[in-house]
Structures are given as structure tokens and as C-alpha cells.
Amino acid sequence: MNRLSALACIGAFALAAACGGAAPDTIAPKPAAPTERPSASKPDAPADAGAAQANANPDDAVIAAYGQRYVDLVVECWPETATTLGLHTRDSELNDRSLEGIHRVTARERELLDELMARFPEKPRASRASFTDLSILEHALAVDIRRTEALRPHETRPDFYTEPLSAIFVIMARDFAPAADRARTALARIEKLPQAVAAAKTNLKNPSRIATQIGIESADGAKGFLDEQSALLVKELPSEKARITAAVRAAKEAYAGYKAWLTKDLLPRSTGQFAAGKPLFEFLTREDYFLTEDADAIHAMGKRVFDDTQQKLTETARRIDPSAKRWSDVVERVKAHHPTMADLLPSYRREVARARQFLVDKDVMPFPPGDILEVIETPQFRRTTIQAAYDQSPPFDPPGAKGFFYVTPAEPQWPRKRQEEWLRENDHGDQVDTAVHEAYPGHHLQQSFSRLHPSVVRKVTGPSIFSEGWALYSEELFAELGYYTDEERLMQLVWTLVRAARVIIDVGLHTRGMTYDEAVKILVDEVHLGRQLALNEVKRYTENPTQPLSYLIGRERIFAMRERMRARDGARFSLKTFHTEVLTRGTVAPGLLEREIFGE
């Protein structure tokens, strides 16, 4: 097995999503497979081994230098992604979405990948950690190239041209610089939006009908978003009001025209397919996620957990109400146990604090220095897309930067019925599960550790199969530790069922000919999601092959790693030791973590 087929790619999709999976108009051949390398067999030398370690691992410094070159490539080619990482030297720029720019980016990726493969034709003389970083670099490049060859998002995803709005949002949402300075860079990006939109009519070829509908919806939301940004910019830059007004007007006109073109011109001729196909799908699960299972085995894993979770839901619902005919009926009643409008934010704060204290009492989890989490109301301009969510501090921000847990309130001006519906979606059981998944020991705790890892490669990348897998593992860990009441366990199982359904649908849509409507039907009829939520969920699945499965499959790989460590350590095994091992190595695919921890 060659090195690229043996090791996982980390983070390529994050870059591809940010820059549209940049590809040239004419695709060059796929890079040749590298020579096989022998497996690592010896553990790293201790950190204090000094010169002896340097002599044993002379390639560590070379790999670190390539890591910095990769970071520089990200900043140069994907300034929008760089902003989200906390690298702010090009905050006034957008990704180049012209065909020439796309071609240039892919050429740069190929150039760096070819140089890496030539520099390390065999296994390097490196520590395990540096060998992992080299694997991350090689695969981040190789997988991104393969994605662009097959998916060509600049031709098939109209929402690729609304993504710059997110880059503006990030500038204004994070307090990394004085507000006036951030406003100036956001304004510079707004002024470049018409140029990004203009590239769409040249580049887009034959999207699927669903992809064009997503693009129409995204373009339609641009007006409201830009109006909100305009008010924020004028507040911070009152002397620039005329420039702001002109820039926002031009951007709104560009997106209004784009929406009209998508609706009248592109939609009637959007006959492309959204399915990735089995070869690409299995390439991504193997190379991007380091999974050995094929698509059918992954589907079977999802189906097994789906059926098991259905049974657990039924058993839990009957403990709550022995007369209930369906677990979904009990869920509807449980949702009536929700906070008042005034207590919504305080109740989330209590649940976050309770989850953290539970970990302290059980002593099963380490805590990093600088663990700061603030539970606050969602900023006004983010409330249309967020109910409750964690916003991590960018990895290149200074140590000690806080994370934010956003909670969107029910607005006083809403009709009473809408207020009640919103509060029902924030029922007690959902709050408990959300606090565990997003805060402790989920995303916040994991990301707080990840930010401390010294590797710049691991800071600039981060696969969802670990980050989302860890958060879902956290939910089930709390069930094992006896944290939930039956009501709380019921709601946690509902969301486990959603993640299992994602595996079935992800594989089905992209390798088994499942239709969009069939996928929606599963979520409505078997998972009991509301129809609009189900429609929105499946739209996302069509555009991101393998991401929906990352939650559950990541969880299963972490559990498998835990059992391997338990078997190795025997009576010496402890949960805290295991959690320390996996949390202190950054956000790395479980397959690579296993290699680094166990040494094969």
C-alpha cells in the first residue's frame, strides 16, 4: 500500500470549501503514487533528549519548514480561510474565483506536493509527531487536487459565489482588532463582491437542480446580510458613509442580478448530478478520513447504530411513559419542559457549568490552561442562522483567547406562537445535550486543547471526523457515566439517531442512487424531523460528500481506539489517561492518532 493510500488527509476539504475546491479549466494528470514507506516502530524520544533526539530525527526541522510553507500557501491562495484561522495579513482580499486564479492555486498545490514527495521518497527520519504532520501535508494537497478534478465546485456550485459573504461576517464577528480596523477590511471585501459574482456566469456549467436552488437561496439572503453589515460599518466608520453606501449598493445589485440569472437562465438548464460516485466517495473516506471500510461497510455501520438507537429510544420513552405508542410522541411532550424567555440564557449557563463540574467530580478529563468559555446571546446579525452554537477562538489567536457559546433568544416582538415554538426547540433535554456537545467535554474543551499544540500544520487543518466524532463521543460518554435523566437521555438519543441517519443518507445519495426526496422521507418519517429542517439538512448533504458521516463514524473510531488502549493497558487503563492522549495531539484523524499513539 503506498503512502497516500495508507495515510489520512487532514483539512483539505476546509480549504476546498473556502476556495471552491480550486481547479484549473483543464485538469492536469493526478500526481503519481509515492513509494511505499516502512512503518514507524519506535516511540519518540523524550522531549529532554536534546542533541540525541535531533540526531535521531533530523527531518523534524525540514517537515516543520514545509508546514510553514503550507500555512503561507493558505494565506496567499485562500485569504478567506486565513481570516478564520486568525491569520490576518490579507483580510481585505477575497479568494480569486476567476479561472486564471483557480488554475494558479491548483498549480501551486501540485508544485508543493511534488516537492514534498521528491524530498521524502521514503519514510523520513522523524519523530512520530512530525511524521503525522508530513502525512497531513501530503494528503491535504493530494485530496484537494482529487476533489477539484471530480467535483469542480466552481462549475457546479452556485453558492461558491456567495461564500465571500461569510468572509465578511468573520471579520465583523470576532474581536481580534479594533472595530474600526476590522470595518475597513470588511468594507474592502464588500467592494470586491461584484467581481466575485461576475466570475459565476463565466465559470458555472451544469449544476444539479438542487445546487442551483441552494445558490438562489444564498443569493436571496445577501440583501439582508449586506444591510446589516452596512449599519455596523457606518457605526464604526461614520466618515466613510458615502463609500459604504456605494459599496453595499453595488454588492446588493450584483447579488440581485445573480439571483435573477440563476432563476431564469441557469435553473432551467441545471441537469447535472450531485452524487459524487462510489470511486470518489471511497477515495475520500480512505484518504481523507483514514478509514479502511468501504462504502457498503460504512453504510452497514450506520444502519446498525440507527436500528440500535431506535430500540434505545423506544425503551427510554417507555420508562418515561409506559402507555406511549411511539417514542416520537414522548419527545413531543418532553419538549414542553422548556425555560421561559427570561430564563433561556441563564438555563444554558447552568447546564454548561453543570457539565463542567460533572467532569471535575468524575475526574475523567484533563483541563487545559486558559480554558475560558463565555455563554452569551448570539450577536444580532448572526441570529438568522444560529440557535445555539460554539464559536471557537481561531487557532492562531494568542493563547488564552476565550470561546463563545452563543444562544439566540426568543424575541419579544415575535408572536406568542413563534416564541413558544422557539422555546420548545430549546427544551431542557436539548439544552443538556447541546451543552455537552458544544462545550464540556465537546467542542470547546477539545478545541481549547487543539489550539495549544505547537504544530502549525495541525493548527491550519482539522478533520471533522475527529472534531465532530469527539463531540458525539462526548454525548455517549456522559450516558455511560450516568449523567442523564431519562428525559435528557431521550433527547440525546434523538440526535444520535440523526447522526446515524446521516451515514445512511450520505452513502445512499453519493453511491447508491438515493434521491433527494427519498433522503428527506427518511428524516421525516423515521427520524421525525420537521419537513423544513429535513429539506435543509439533505441540501447540505448533497454538496458535502462524506462530511455528514463524520459525526457517527468518528465517534465509533474513537470508541474503538479507547478499547484498544484498554486492552493494551489492562488494569492500568483509565479514562482520563485515554482522553489526555487523544486531546493533547491536536485535531487529527483517528487513524493517524492511532499510528502516533500506538506506534505502528
C-alpha positions in Angstrom: 0.0 0.0 0.0 1.5 3.3 -1.0 1.9 6.2 1.4 -1.0 8.3 0.1 -3.4 5.4 0.3 -2.2 4.4 3.7 -2.4 7.8 5.5 -5.3 10.2 6.1 -5.6 13.6 4.6 -6.5 16.3 7.1 -8.2 19.6 6.3 -8.2 19.5 2.6 -11.9 19.9 2.5 -11.8 23.0 4.7 -9.6 24.6 2.0 -11.6 23.3 -0.9 -14.8 24.6 0.6 -13.3 28.0 1.3 -11.8 28.4 -2.2 -14.3 26.3 -4.1 -12.0 23.4 -4.4 -9.8 25.4 -6.8 -9.2 23.6 -10.1 -7.8 24.6 -13.4 -10.0 24.8 -16.5 -8.0 22.0 -17.9 -7.2 19.4 -15.3 -3.7 18.1 -15.2 -2.9 14.4 -14.5 -3.2 13.1 -11.0 0.2 13.0 -9.2 2.0 9.7 -9.3 1.7 7.4 -6.3 4.7 7.7 -4.0 6.9 4.9 -3.0 5.8 2.8 0.0 7.4 3.5 3.3 8.1 1.2 6.1 6.0 1.7 9.2 7.1 3.6 12.2 8.1 1.2 15.0 9.8 3.1 17.8 8.3 5.8 20.1 9.5 9.3 20.0 12.5 10.2 22.2 11.7 12.2 25.4 11.4 15.9 25.0 14.6 16.5 27.0 16.8 14.2 25.0 18.4 17.2 23.4 21.1 16.5 20.7 20.4 12.8 20.7 16.8 13.4 19.7 17.9 15.9 17.0 20.3 13.2 15.6 17.6 10.6 15.7 15.1 12.8 14.0 16.9 15.1 11.6 13.9 15.6 9.3 11.7 17.2 12.0 13.0 20.6 11.2 12.6 20.1 7.5 9.0 19.0 7.9 8.3 21.9 10.2 9.6 24.3 7.5 7.3 22.7 4.9 4.5 23.2 7.4 5.1 26.9 7.5 5.2 26.9 3.7 1.8 25.3 3.7 0.5 28.0 6.0 1.9 30.6 3.7 0.2 28.9 0.8 -3.1 29.1 2.6 -2.7 32.8 3.3 -1.7 33.5 -0.3 -4.3 31.4 -2.1 -7.2 31.4 0.4 -7.3 34.7 2.3 -10.9 34.0 3.4 -9.8 30.8 5.1 -6.8 32.6 6.6 -9.1 35.0 8.3 -11.0 32.2 10.0 -7.7 30.8 11.2 -6.6 34.0 12.8 -4.1 34.9 10.1 -5.0 38.5 9.2 -2.3 39.8 6.8 -4.8 39.6 3.8 -8.1 40.4 5.5 -9.0 42.9 2.8 -8.7 40.3 0.0 -11.1 37.6 -1.3 -10.2 34.3 -2.9 -9.6 34.6 -6.6 -12.6 33.0 -8.3 -11.5 33.6 -11.9 -10.5 30.6 -13.9 -7.0 32.0 -14.1 -6.9 32.3 -10.3 -8.3 28.8 -9.8 -5.7 27.4 -12.2 -2.9 29.2 -10.3 -4.0 27.8 -7.0 -4.1 24.2 -8.3 -0.7 24.6 -9.9 0.8 25.8 -6.5 -0.7 22.8 -4.8 0.8 20.4 -7.3 4.1 22.1 -7.1 4.3 21.8 -3.3 3.0 18.2 -3.3 5.6 17.2 -6.0 8.4 18.8 -4.0 7.3 17.0 -0.8 7.2 13.6 -2.5 10.6 14.2 -4.1 12.1 15.3 -0.8 10.7 12.3 1.2 10.6 9.4 -1.3 11.0 7.0 1.7 9.9 7.2 5.3 11.6 10.3 6.9 13.9 10.1 9.9 11.4 11.9 12.0 9.5 11.7 15.3 6.0 10.2 15.2 4.5 13.7 15.6 6.5 15.1 12.6 5.7 12.0 10.5 2.0 12.7 11.2 2.5 16.3 10.1 4.1 15.2 6.9 1.1 12.9 6.3 -1.3 15.7 6.9 0.6 18.0 4.4 0.8 15.4 1.7 -2.8 14.4 1.9 -4.2 17.9 2.4 -2.7 18.7 -1.0 -3.4 15.4 -2.8 -7.0 15.1 -1.7 -7.8 18.7 -2.5 -6.5 18.1 -6.0 -8.6 15.0 -6.4 -11.7 16.7 -5.2 -11.3 19.5 -7.7 -10.8 17.1 -10.5 -14.0 15.3 -9.7 -16.3 17.8 -8.1 -15.2 21.1 -9.8 -17.3 23.3 -7.5 -16.5 26.5 -9.5 -18.6 24.9 -12.3 -21.2 23.0 -10.3 -21.9 25.0 -7.1 -23.6 28.4 -7.5 -23.2 29.0 -3.7 -19.5 29.1 -4.3 -20.0 32.7 -5.3 -21.9 33.6 -2.1 -19.2 32.2 0.2 -17.4 35.6 0.3 -20.3 36.9 2.5 -19.0 34.5 5.2 -15.6 36.0 4.9 -17.1 39.4 5.7 -19.1 38.1 8.5 -16.0 36.6 10.2 -14.2 39.9 10.1 -17.0 41.7 11.9 -17.9 38.8 14.3 -14.6 38.4 16.0 -12.9 41.0 18.2 -9.3 40.3 17.0 -8.6 44.0 16.3 -10.1 47.4 16.9 -13.6 47.6 15.4 -12.7 50.4 13.1 -9.8 48.5 11.6 -12.0 45.4 11.1 -14.7 47.6 9.5 -12.1 48.9 7.0 -11.1 45.4 5.9 -14.7 44.3 5.7 -15.5 47.3 3.5 -12.6 46.4 1.2 -14.0 42.9 0.8 -17.5 44.2 0.1 -16.1 46.4 -2.7 -14.7 43.2 -4.3 -18.0 41.2 -4.2 -19.3 42.3 -7.7 -16.1 40.9 -9.2 -16.6 37.6 -7.4 -20.2 37.4 -8.7 -19.2 38.3 -12.2 -17.0 35.1 -12.4 -20.0 32.9 -11.8 -21.6 33.4 -15.2 -18.3 32.5 -16.9 -17.5 29.5 -14.7 -20.8 27.8 -13.9 -21.5 24.9 -16.4 -24.1 22.3 -15.4 -25.0 22.2 -11.7 -27.6 19.9 -10.3 -31.0 21.5 -9.9 -30.7 21.3 -6.1 -27.3 23.1 -6.2 -28.8 25.9 -8.3 -31.7 26.2 -5.8 -29.2 26.4 -3.0 -27.4 29.2 -4.9 -30.7 31.1 -5.4 -31.5 30.9 -1.7 -28.0 32.1 -0.8 -28.1 35.0 -3.2 -31.5 35.9 -1.9 -30.1 36.3 1.6 -27.3 38.6 0.5 -29.5 41.8 0.7 -30.5 41.4 4.3 -26.9 40.4 5.3 -25.4 43.4 3.5 -27.9 45.8 5.0 -26.9 44.6 8.5 -23.2 45.0 7.6 -23.9 48.5 6.3 -25.3 49.6 9.6 -22.3 48.1 11.5 -19.8 49.7 9.2 -21.4 53.2 9.3 -21.4 53.0 13.1 -17.6 52.3 13.1 -16.6 54.5 10.1 -19.0 57.4 10.0 -16.7 59.5 7.8 -16.9 56.7 5.2 -20.7 56.6 4.9 -20.8 57.6 1.2 -18.2 54.9 0.3 -20.0 52.3 2.4 -23.4 53.2 0.8 -21.9 52.9 -2.7 -20.1 49.6 -2.0 -23.2 48.0 -0.4 -25.5 49.2 -3.2 -23.2 47.7 -5.8 -22.9 44.4 -4.0 -26.7 44.1 -3.5 -27.2 44.9 -7.1 -24.7 42.2 -8.1 -26.4 39.6 -6.0 -29.9 40.6 -7.1 -28.7 40.2 -10.7 -27.1 36.9 -9.8 -30.3 35.6 -8.3 -32.3 36.6 -11.4 -29.8 34.9 -13.7 -29.8 31.7 -11.6 -33.6 31.6 -11.6 -34.3 32.5 -15.2 -31.3 31.2 -17.0 -29.3 28.5 -15.1 -32.1 26.7 -13.2 -34.0 25.5 -16.3 -30.8 24.0 -17.7 -29.4 22.6 -14.4 -29.5 18.9 -15.1 -26.2 17.8 -13.5 -25.9 15.2 -10.9 -25.0 15.9 -7.3 -23.8 12.3 -6.5 -20.0 12.0 -6.0 -20.0 8.4 -7.2 -18.5 5.4 -5.3 -14.9 5.8 -6.5 -14.5 9.3 -5.3 -16.6 8.7 -2.1 -14.4 5.8 -1.1 -11.2 7.7 -2.0 -12.3 10.4 0.4 -13.2 8.1 3.2 -9.9 6.2 2.8 -7.5 9.1 2.1 -9.3 12.0 3.9 -10.5 10.1 6.9 -8.1 7.1 7.0 -10.9 4.6 7.1 -10.4 1.0 5.9 -14.1 0.3 5.5 -15.6 0.6 2.0 -18.9 2.5 1.4 -21.0 -0.6 2.0 -19.4 -1.3 5.3 -19.8 2.3 6.4 -23.5 2.1 5.4 -23.8 -1.1 7.4 -22.2 0.6 10.5 -24.7 3.5 10.2 -27.6 1.1 9.8 -26.6 -0.9 12.8 -26.3 2.2 15.1 -29.6 3.5 13.6 -31.5 0.4 14.5 -29.9 0.1 17.9 -30.7 3.8 18.7 -34.3 3.3 17.6 -34.6 0.5 20.1 -33.0 2.6 22.9 -35.4 5.4 22.1 -38.3 3.1 22.5 -37.0 1.7 25.8 -36.3 5.1 27.2 -39.7 6.5 26.1 -41.5 3.6 27.8 -39.7 4.3 31.1 -41.0 7.9 30.9 -44.5 6.9 29.7 -45.3 3.1 29.7 -48.5 3.8 27.7 -46.8 5.7 24.9 -47.2 4.1 21.4 -44.3 5.8 19.8 -41.1 7.4 21.2 -41.8 10.4 19.0 -45.0 11.1 20.9 -43.0 11.2 24.1 -40.5 13.5 22.5 -43.2 16.0 21.7 -44.4 16.0 25.3 -40.9 16.3 26.7 -40.4 19.4 24.6 -43.0 21.2 26.7 -40.4 21.2 29.5 -38.6 24.3 28.4 -37.3 27.6 30.0 -39.2 30.9 30.0 -37.9 33.6 27.6 -36.2 35.3 30.5 -34.5 32.1 31.7 -33.3 30.9 28.3 -29.7 32.2 28.6 -29.4 31.6 32.3 -30.5 28.0 31.9 -27.9 27.3 29.2 -25.3 28.8 31.5 -26.4 26.5 34.3 -26.2 23.5 32.0 -22.7 24.4 30.8 -21.5 24.9 34.3 -23.1 21.6 35.5 -21.5 19.6 32.7 -18.1 21.0 33.5 -18.5 20.4 37.2 -19.5 16.8 36.5 -16.2 16.3 34.7 -14.3 17.7 37.6 -16.2 15.4 40.0 -15.7 12.3 37.9 -12.0 13.2 37.2 -12.2 11.6 33.7 -11.0 14.5 31.7 -8.0 16.9 31.7 -8.5 20.6 31.5 -6.2 22.9 29.6 -4.7 26.2 30.9 -6.7 29.1 29.6 -10.0 27.3 29.5 -12.3 30.3 29.1 -15.9 29.9 27.8 -18.4 32.6 27.9 -22.1 31.9 27.3 -23.7 34.9 25.7 -26.6 35.9 23.5 -26.0 35.5 19.8 -25.0 38.8 18.1 -27.9 40.3 16.3 -26.6 39.8 12.8 -26.0 36.1 13.4 -29.4 35.1 14.7 -30.9 34.1 11.4 -28.6 31.0 11.2 -27.8 30.1 14.9 -30.0 28.6 17.6 -27.2 27.6 20.0 -23.6 27.0 18.8 -20.0 27.2 19.8 -17.7 29.7 18.2 -14.1 28.7 18.8 -11.2 31.1 19.1 -9.1 31.0 15.9 -6.2 28.6 16.3 -3.6 31.3 15.6 -5.0 33.8 18.1 -3.0 34.3 21.3 -3.2 31.6 24.0 -6.0 32.2 26.5 -8.4 33.6 23.9 -11.9 32.7 25.0 -14.5 30.6 23.2 -18.1 31.7 22.9 -21.2 29.7 23.4 -24.0 31.6 21.5 -27.6 31.3 22.5 -30.2 33.0 20.3 -33.1 34.4 22.4 -36.8 34.4 21.5 -37.5 38.0 20.5 -40.1 40.0 22.4 -41.7 41.2 19.2 -42.4 37.7 17.9 -46.0 36.4 18.0 -46.6 34.2 21.1 -46.9 31.1 18.9 -43.4 31.6 17.4 -41.9 32.3 20.8 -43.4 29.0 22.1 -42.0 27.1 19.1 -38.6 28.6 19.7 -38.6 27.7 23.3 -39.7 24.1 22.5 -36.6 23.8 20.4 -34.6 24.8 23.4 -36.3 22.3 25.8 -34.4 21.1 28.8 -33.2 17.8 27.3 -31.9 19.5 24.2 -30.1 22.1 26.3 -28.4 19.4 28.3 -27.3 17.6 25.2 -26.2 20.8 23.4 -24.1 21.9 26.4 -22.3 18.5 26.4 -21.7 18.5 22.6 -20.7 22.1 22.2 -19.0 22.9 25.5 -17.9 20.2 28.0 -16.4 17.9 27.1 -17.3 18.6 23.5 -16.1 21.2 21.0 -14.9 23.8 23.5 -12.8 21.5 25.6 -11.4 19.7 22.5 -10.6 22.9 20.6 -9.1 24.5 23.7 -6.5 21.7 23.7 -6.1 21.7 20.0 -5.1 25.4 19.9 -2.2 24.6 22.3 -0.5 22.1 20.0 2.7 23.7 18.6 2.4 22.3 15.1 1.3 24.9 12.6 0.1 22.1 10.3 -2.4 20.9 12.9 -3.5 24.5 13.6 -4.3 25.1 9.9 -6.1 21.8 9.4 -8.7 19.9 11.4 -10.9 17.0 10.1 -14.5 16.8 11.1 -14.1 13.0 11.6 -12.3 13.9 14.8 -13.8 17.2 15.9 -17.4 16.1 15.3 -16.6 12.5 16.3 -15.3 13.7 19.6 -18.4 15.9 20.3 -20.7 12.9 19.6 -18.4 10.6 21.6 -18.8 13.1 24.5 -22.6 12.8 24.4 -22.4 9.0 24.7 -19.6 9.2 27.3 -21.9 11.1 29.6 -24.6 8.4 29.1 -22.0 5.8 30.2 -21.1 7.9 33.3 -24.8 8.2 34.4 -25.2 11.9 33.7 -28.7 12.0 32.1 -32.1 11.6 33.4 -34.5 9.5 31.2 -35.8 12.7 29.7 -32.3 14.0 28.9 -31.2 10.7 27.6 -34.2 10.6 25.2 -33.3 13.9 23.6 -29.6 12.9 23.4 -30.7 9.7 21.6 -32.8 11.7 19.1 -29.7 13.4 18.0 -27.7 10.2 17.9 -30.4 8.9 15.5 -30.0 12.0 13.3 -26.2 11.3 13.1 -26.8 7.6 12.2 -29.3 8.6 9.6 -26.7 10.9 8.1 -24.4 8.0 7.5 -27.2 6.0 5.7 -28.1 9.1 3.6 -24.6 10.2 2.9 -23.7 6.8 1.4 -27.0 6.5 -0.2 -27.0 9.8 -2.0 -23.5 9.5 -3.3 -23.0 5.8 -4.0 -26.4 4.1 -4.1 -28.6 6.3 -6.3 -30.8 7.6 -3.4 -32.8 10.6 -4.5 -33.2 13.8 -2.6 -36.8 13.1 -1.9 -36.0 9.6 -0.6 -33.5 11.1 1.8 -36.0 13.7 3.0 -38.5 11.0 3.6 -36.1 9.1 5.9 -35.6 12.2 8.1 -39.3 13.0 8.2 -40.8 9.5 8.6 -38.1 7.6 10.6 -36.2 10.4 12.5 -39.3 12.6 12.9 -37.6 15.9 12.0 -39.8 18.7 10.8 -40.1 18.8 7.0 -38.4 22.1 6.5 -35.4 21.1 8.7 -35.2 17.8 6.8 -35.2 19.6 3.4 -32.4 21.9 4.6 -30.4 19.0 6.0 -30.4 17.0 2.8 -29.5 20.0 0.7 -26.3 20.2 2.8 -25.6 16.5 2.3 -25.8 16.7 -1.4 -23.0 19.3 -1.5 -20.6 17.8 1.0 -20.0 14.0 0.4 -18.5 12.2 3.5 -18.9 15.2 5.9 -22.4 14.0 7.2 -21.0 10.6 8.1 -18.1 12.1 10.0 -20.0 12.5 13.3 -21.0 8.9 13.9 -18.1 7.2 12.2 -15.7 9.4 14.1 -17.4 8.5 17.3 -17.1 4.8 16.5 -13.4 5.1 15.7 -12.7 6.9 19.0 -14.5 4.2 20.9 -12.5 1.6 19.1 -9.3 3.4 19.9 -10.4 3.5 23.6 -10.9 -0.2 23.6 -7.5 -0.8 22.0 -5.9 1.2 24.8 -7.9 -0.6 27.4 -6.7 -3.9 26.0 -3.1 -2.7 25.9 -3.0 -1.2 29.4 -5.2 -3.7 31.3 -5.6 -2.8 34.9 -3.6 0.4 34.4 -6.2 1.8 31.9 -8.0 5.0 32.9 -10.4 7.1 31.0 -8.5 10.2 32.0 -5.3 8.8 30.5 -7.0 7.9 27.3 -8.7 11.3 27.0 -5.4 13.1 27.7 -3.7 11.1 24.9 -6.2 12.0 22.3 -7.0 15.6 23.3 -3.4 16.8 23.5 -2.4 15.9 20.0 -4.5 18.4 18.1 -7.4 17.8 15.8 -6.1 14.7 13.8 -8.0 11.9 12.1 -8.4 8.9 14.4 -6.4 6.7 12.1 -3.4 8.9 12.3 -3.9 9.3 16.0 -3.7 5.6 16.4 -0.5 5.4 14.5 1.0 8.2 16.6 -0.2 6.7 19.9 0.5 3.0 19.3 3.5 3.4 17.1 2.8 1.3 14.0 
